[in-house]
Amino acid sequence: MARIISQIIGCGSYLPEKILTNEDLSHIVDTTDEWITSRSGIRRRHIAAEGELTSDLALKAAERALAHAKIDAGEIDLIVVATTTPDNTFPATAVKVQARLGMTHGFAFDVQAVCSGFVYALATADNFIRAGQAKAALVIGAETFSRILDWNDRTTCVLFGDGAGAVVLRGEETGGDPATQRGILSSHLHSDGRYTDLLYVDGGPSSTKTVGHVRMEGKEVFRHAVVNLAEVVHEALEANGLEPSDLDWVVPHQANKRILDGTARKLKMDSGKIVVTVEEHANTSAASVPLALDTAVRDGRIKRGDLLLLEAMGGGLTWGASLVRW
């Protein structure tokens, strides 16, 4: 029997022009290039210009994704933006992107799951398409994370950057062989609110009436990340009767090179199958998975028919994975 599956038909990304290297940071806070690189694998990050908003980054990534998909914004009837750093408390950043794309129909909203945000947004849009409530969707991860960093805290300010990535989903009827079917095969989402104090922002409209700054217990976040990400990858594979060896690429959240290496070891996977961009982009929160995806598509690593596993973990704690045949 025919069913609807969400296919990713295009992707795009955008990084602000300003680059902040580890050497640059050593003049701002007590750190060194060696200290940052050895602990995170990060060498540089992009920083939004004064007056450059999250919606600006999101719009540019969205326009590039639409161009790659070769469709017009008028064909989109749903926009989901994953962000922790919206332009305003309200309205949603997504509706600003909707307006600037000239889209006057359909609906748009934000989701907030921090670094897991894009995986959450992808699953949300996929479910709307499967339910028949949308035919085509823009899913965007966009952050100006530099705006919520404490630039005196060397344990956090060196880890993050700004950027945006986007994909275009379109619902297609399928009744073919699941082993070769292109599209989002399944998504698996989790959260555990008992660990909110491991990674959070110490402010908000209801509590301090301020934006606040990122606070993190790095060692504990690392420990949970390696365990949770390995488990959710196995969950996604088992749900589809697959093994790690069946994957062509893992496109992970780019938090820390040591987390990526640890997850690969736990899964007994070839590290060459892991898309790694953390050196150039740092941790861009909800933008990091689509940024890494677009990088690997553009440079030719990811090809049509490849089996991809997208995974992420963020504050909340939240984590999740999506299995996608490109």
N, C-alpha and C positions, 0 to 999 in steps of 0.2 A: 504494500500500500504506500502511495506517495506521501511524503511528509515534507515539512519545511525545514531547511537547514540554513544557517547563516554563514555565508561565504565572505571572507575578507578579500575585497576586490581592489584595494588600494591602500597605501600608507604614505605618511609624510611626517616630517619633523622640522623643528626650528630651534636654533641655539642663539642666544644673544651674542652680539659682536664682541663684547668685552670679555677677555680671558684673564683669569687670576691664577697665576702659577703658585707652586709651593714656595718658590723663592720670594714672590711678592708677599705672600702671607707671613714669611719670616720677618718682614719689616712692620707687620701689624700686631702680631702676637708672638709669644715666646715659643717658637717651633723651628724646625728645619725641614728641608726637602727630604732628607734621609729618614727623619722621624715619621713624617706623614706617609711616605711611600712604603716603608717597612711595615707599618701597621694597617694600611688600607689599600695600597696599590694605586692610590690617586696621585696624579702629577699636576693636574690643572682642572679648572672648572670655569663655566661661563656664568657671568653675572649680568642681570638685567640692568639696563641703563636707567638713569633717573627719569621717572615718568613713564617708563615702559611697564605695562601692566600684564598680569597673568592672561587677561583676555587678548592682549596683543599677540603674545606668544602662541596662545591656543588658535587664534585666527590664522596665523601664518602656517602652522602645522596642518590645520584643516584644509586650507586652500591647496597645499601641496598634495595632501592625500586625495582630494577630489580630482586634481589634475592627473595624478597617477592612475586613479580609477577611471578616468575619462568620462566622468559624469558631472552634471551641473548641480549646484546646491538646491535647485528647484525639485530635484528628485529625492532629496532627503526629507524624511518626515519625523525624525527623532535625533536629538543631539544629547549625549550624556558626557558631561565634563567631570573628570575626576581631579579634584584639587584640594589641597589643604590651605592654600593661600589665595582665596578668592579676591577679586577686586574690592568687593564690599561685603559686609555681613549679609545683606541682601540688596538687590535681587541676585539670583544665581548668575555666575559667570557665563553659563551656557546660554542664557537668553540674550546676553550681550553679543556673543558669537553669532547666535541665530540672526539677530538684527543686522549685524555687519555683513553677513553672507547674503542678505536680502531675502531671507526665508520667512515668509509671513504665514505659513501653515504649520501643521504638526505641533510638536511640543519639545521642550528642552528643560533640562534640570541638571544639578550637580549631585555628585556622590562624594562622600568623605570617608575614606578608609586609609588615609595617609599613604604609605608606600605601596600598600596593596590596592590602592584606589583604581588603577587601570584594570586590573583583573576583575575587580568587583563591577566596574562600569561595563566591561566587555560582557560579563555574564548577564547583567541587567538588560542591556540592549539585545543580546541574543534571545533572552526569554520573551521580550516584547515581540520580536520578529517571529519566533516559533509560535506565539499565541495569536499571530495574525493582526496585532495592534500597530505594527509598523512594517513597512516594506524595505526601507533602507535607512541606515543609521550612521551617524558620525560618532565615534567614540574617541574622546580626547583625554590625554593626561597632560596637565599643564601646571607648572609651579614657578613662583618667584620665591623660592625657599630662603634666599638670602635676606629677605625682609623680616624673617622671624629668628634669625641667628643672633646669638650674643657674641659679638666679635672680640670679646675679652676671654672667651672660653675656648681654649685651644683643643679641647676634647671633642667639640661639636662643630665649630665654625670651619674647620679644615675639611669636613667630610661632605659638605653639601654644595649644590650648584642649582642653576636655573635652566629651564628648557621646556619643550613641549613636543609631544608626539601624538599622532592620530591615525586611525584606521577607518575605512569605509566598509560597512557591512551591508550585504544585500541578501534578502531571503530568496532561496531557490528551491523549487520542488525537487525531491529526489526519491528514487525508489531503487537506486543502484546498489552495488556491492559496497557495504560499509568499509571494507578493507581498502578501498580506493577513493572513497567519497571525500571530496574537498569540503572544507568548512570547519566550524567549531564543533568538535565531536562531543565534548563535555566540559563542564566547569565545576570546580569544587572549592567552596568557600568556608572559612572558619574564623572564629574570634574567641578570645578568652579575656574578659574584662577584669579578671583578677590581677592582671599584670600591667594595668594602666600606668603605674608609677615607674616602669622601666624605660618608657619613652613617651614623652608628653611635652606640651607647651604650658608654661606656668602663667597663663592668662586666658581671658575670654570675656565676651560681653556680659555673661551672667555672673561671673565670679569676680574678676578684677576690673572689668570695664576697660581693659587694655588688650592689645594683641598678645603680648607675652613673648617668651623666648623658648627655644628648644632645650629640653633637659633630657639626659640619657644616662642609663647605667650600661655602659658599653659591653662589659664582659657578660652580663646576664642576657642582653639582647643577642649577642653572638651565640651563646649557648642555645637559646630557644630557636634562633633562626636555623641553625644547622639541623636540629632535630625536626622542627615543624616542616621545613621545606622538603626534606627527604621524605617525610611521611606523606605529605600531600602529593608529591610526585608519584610515589608508589600507589596512592589511592586513585589517581587519574589513570595510571597505566592499567591497574587491575580492573577498573570499571570498563575498560575497553579491550581486555584480554591481551594486553601487550607487555613487553619487557623493556627495560632501559635500552637494550641493544637495538630495539626497533626505532628509537628516536633518531632523527637526522640532526636536530638541533634543540638545545635547551636555551631559551631566551629568558634569563632571570632578571629580577630586580638587581640593579647595580649598586649595592650598598657598600660592599667591602670585598676586595679580592680574596681575602682569607675565608670569608663565608662561602664564596663561589667555589673555592678549592675544597673546602670542607664538605660541602654538599656533594660535589662530584665524587670525592672519595667514599662518602657514605653510600652513594648509589652505585659505586664501582663503575663509573662512567669515564670514558675517554675525555680528558679535559679539553681536547681539541674540538669537541662537539658543543662546548659552552660558548655562547656569544658574550664577549667581555668588552665593555666600553668604559668601565669605571675609571680607567686611567685618564681618559680625555674629558669625561663628563662629570665625574664624581657622582654623588647620590642626588638625583633629581626627583626623588620621591615618586609621585604618581606618574611622572613623565618618563621614568627610566626604562621601563619595559618597552613602550612604543618607540622610544629613541633608539634602543638597542636593536629592535626589530627592523626599523627603517634602515639603520646602518647596514645590517647584514643583507637586507633585500637589495639595497642600492649597490653594494659592492659585489653582488653576485653569489654570495655564499648560499643564501636561501633561494631555492628554485621551486617552481610549481610542482606540486606533488610531494614536497618534503613534509615530514611529520615533525611538528614543533610542540614543545612543551613550554608554556609561559608560566612563570611562577614568581611570587613576591610575598614578603612579610613586612608589616609595618606596625606603627603604634596602635595600641588597643588592648592587647595585641590582636592584629588581624593577619590572616594569611590565606593564600589560595593559589589555584593553578587552573589553567585552561589547556586542553589538548586540541591542537589545530592542525588540520592538513592543509598546507598552503596550496 
